[in-house]
Amino acid sequence: MIDKVLQYVKEYQMIEEEDCIVAGVSGGADSVCLLLMLLEINKTLPIEINVVHINHRIRPDAANDAAYVRELCEKYKLSFTLVEENVAALARERHISTEEAGRQVRYAAFERVLGTRKGKIAVAHNKNDSCETVLFHLFRGTSIRGLAGIPPVRGQIIRPLLCLSRQEIELFLRERSVPYCIDSTNLEDTYSRNVIRHHILDTAVREISPAAVAHISSASARVREAYELVSDMTAQGIQTCVSEKQGVFSIDKEKFLRLHKTVQGYVVMEVLAQAGGSRKDLEAVHVTQVQRLFGSQCGRSLCLPHGLRARRDYTGISVYSSIYKEGTAHGQEAALPEYAVSKDERRRLEAGEALTFLLGNGQKLQAKLIFLENNGMDFKNIPENKYTKWIDYDKIRNSIVIRTRRPGDYLTVNVMNQKKTLKAYLIDRKIPQSERERLFLVADAAHVVWLIGERLSSYYKVSEHTKRILCLEQV
């Protein structure tokens, strides 16, 4: 089994001579096996092994695991770093799952220990972990990228044990009488992955095929090879039909439609990821929306996560950040920006962070939440300033969008929530046509929450039932 791992490490060129290897060791079977394998590698390839143990402060007995890992490091004369973090509290603070919070803490610690030294971060994922990931992605919905499983190498992160099943690892330790810790949280069905592990994958092994793990792992490896091919074709497609200038990504329609249908989707996703700076919150539905835009008339546009906007033009589609002044690259009159508040920004807002959005011409819109659960409501304190408004946050049904007007926009104008089109309101207010196009508004889909500097929709006004106030101020 040692030879199997050594060959796997060599095949994927995971470790080089004189590398500093930061190993995440929890004390469980997988990570203890990883540490022993690194010690075997060190016999023929000189490396520096640094062990990092994370105490997530979730289990009362977690200190025992840290003590065991420390003993292992003392036995083999290895560097040991203990990191303690209240992961549950961090998850609540960041509005993420405890699993995601734990992952963030672990990898941040690994990167700190490695620093600027030449080396890798070794983690103990095995073949079963990769299979569980494939099933998890399959059940939740995924592209072929999600069916590729866990990669052996990703940047500085290496996974030397992906060639071994969990059963092989436990047998390896039993044969050598090496003890290991058991994390009680891994035995619970609280997490989705544990349900897959204990009930779905385990049942497949017992009832369908003893080689189920091996077969899923083999299939995901073939998918990974296919995805690498698609990735290469995507890169070629981007080079062929996508250009970028001053932050605007232009997709040439004629060249784009010559690409294979599968590659088209990946090209769009990559353009959105590059323009927005992240893949987070980008989903297949956004790719589909952009692709449908090719069949729309010129001038049609849509809002996307990360404050992105896609616009149909004469040659294809332009994708750009909402703070970019549309048309400036072509010498046209600059259009005003449009900003869709992302899920991440809403989470940050709800966590108490104040946000600032650029409106252009030096103007900004500041947003923060006021929580009233314990404070009650004093209607005397509601600001009357036309550039500051308080809004009942819980009445907002869709993503908040800060933009200029669109056809179909409307306001509610009285306590009966009767509607008036924005166009009719602007005509009644005798606002000149030239000024109407430059007015900013906060919208909940087509419902205008606040026409900045003008009217606040009656529906969104705070009341005695309000629990959270969205405070908006133009500065």
Secondary structure, DSSP 8 states (H G I E B T S, - for coil): -HHHHHHHHHHTT---TT-EEEEE--SSHHHHHHHHHHHHHHHHS--EEEEEEEE-S-STTHHHHHHHHHHHHHHHT-EEEEEE--HHHHHHHHTS-HHHHHHHHHHHHHHHHHTTSSEEEE----HHHHHHHHHHHHHH---TTGGG-S-SEETTEE-TTTTS-HHHHHHHHHHTT------GGGGSSSSHHHHIIIIIIHHIIIII-TTHHHHHHHHHHHHHHHHHHHHHHHHHHHHHHEEEETTEEEEEHHHHTTS-HHHHHHHHHHHHHHHHT--TT--HHHHHHHHHHTTS-TT-EEEEGGGEEEEE-SSEEEEEETTS-TTGGGT-------EE--HHHHHHHHTT--EEEEEETTEEEEEEEEE-TTT---GGGS---TTEEEEEGGG--S-EEEE---TT-EEE-STT--EEEHHHHHHHTT--HHHHTT--EEEETTEEEEETTS-B-GGG---TT--EEEEEEE-
